[in-house]
C-alpha cells in the first residue's frame, strides 16, 4: 500500500508539472463521449474517456502487483 501511495503522489506531481502538455491530449473529447448542447443548457459526460482511463489504471495496478 505504501508503494501505491508513493507512486500515486509522484504521478500527481508529474501531472501538475506537465499540465501544459497534458492539456493537449484529446481526453474528454473522444468519439463516444456524450455532449448535448441546447439553448441555455450544456451537458458533457465523457463515458469513453472514463473507460479508457479505467483500463489504463487497471493495467498499471496489475503490473505493479506482479
Phi, psi and omega in degrees: 000323180299318181295321180296317180294320178295315179296318179297319178295317179296319178296322177295319178295315179296321178295321178294320179288327183257023184301324181301319181276328179290334180292341180280345178290134188282025177295140184094350179228031180281154174299134182105345174289141183270125178220113181244125178238122176228172181299115180077011184212136176220132180228129180228122177231107184278071186293317180292322177298318178297320179294316180297315179297320179298318179296317180296315180296319178298319179294319179295315179295323177296320179291325180290330179285338182288000000 
